[in-house]
Amino acid sequence: MIRSVVLGCGSYLPAQALTNDALIEARKIDSSDEWIQRRTGIKQRHIAAEGEKTSDLATQAARAALSDAKLTIVDIDMIVLATTSPDDALPATAAKVQANLGMDHGFAFDVQAVCSGFVYALTIADNFIRLGQARHALVIGAETFSRLMDWNDRTTSVLFGDGAGAVVIGAREGQGTNDDQGILSTHLHSDGRQYDLLHTDESRCVRMNGKEVFRHAVINLASVVDEALEATGFKPEEIDWLVPHQANQRIIDGTGKKLGLPAERVISTVALHANTSAASIPLALATAVLDGRIKRGQIVLLDAMGAGFTWGAAVIRW
């Protein structure tokens, strides 16, 4: 059977990094560094420069992933871009990235599942590859989420940042067992009944019922992790790395503890990146792959939950 193997990772962060204190001072936010770190684990975030668009971040991450995979844009058949902060309402931001990369073949489109977007995009690309409709895919998560903030709302304004991450996946022969390299299992869910708990208002600013979002995140992430383990037959101790959505250190810690994984086997970048929505998992992946922690042959579990609600997981033999 055909498996989708991760061939390369890349990331990009805007040049401006704001510590909690710097953000509080710049935006006159009624908060403190101690309060933010204690409740979220966040120490800083990157903010896109004026005129720097989501497509710009995505393009830089895509180029880095292509370089890491030792491929060129000529090799890519499709681009899937997960984002909640597109350049424009239309056309798709992926089309701009396609043009930026000089790709005049194949196809490109956006996916909107908020913080679960990268897992959704990866699942879609994996399905195209397994069905033989693409040989290589570029999967990107990119956000300029800071532009959706109401800076007077301290419950949301300190949580988010901007950035982009990308992976290149390619078709390879497998035997249909867990010994195969590549994406072994993906699982997607949504529940539109919870739409109003995390949404944007008429002014396109994020509004969140933090307590309820936290509660649903704990339940849904635990459920989808169990589903992924059951589908693959892996025991929790066989997972080498958990790479979760980087929303809140308490949620990250809780998922790791449920799996019985020590903290050093859970990839966390939330302290330095904050919540970058669809970009958070590929940013964390790129960080851990490029610094040598994630190695070929290891089992990697991704999980995420976002507004909608949406949630999902993927199991990959790296």
Secondary structure as UniProt FT lines:
FT   STRAND          2..12
FT   STRAND          16..19
FT   HELIX           20..27
FT   HELIX           33..40
FT   STRAND          44..47
FT   TURN            50..51
FT   HELIX           54..69
FT   HELIX           73..75
FT   STRAND          78..82
FT   HELIX           93..100
FT   TURN            101..102
FT   STRAND          107..111
FT   HELIX           114..116
FT   HELIX           117..130
FT   TURN            131..132
FT   STRAND          136..144
FT   HELIX           145..148
FT   TURN            151..152
FT   HELIX           154..157
FT   TURN            158..159
FT   STRAND          162..173
FT   TURN            178..179
FT   STRAND          182..190
FT   HELIX           192..197
FT   STRAND          198..200
FT   TURN            202..203
FT   STRAND          206..208
FT   HELIX           210..232
FT   HELIX           236..238
FT   STRAND          241..244
FT   HELIX           249..259
FT   HELIX           263..265
FT   HELIX           270..273
FT   HELIX           277..279
FT   HELIX           280..290
FT   TURN            291..292
FT   TURN            296..297
FT   STRAND          299..306
FT   TURN            307..309
FT   STRAND          310..317
//
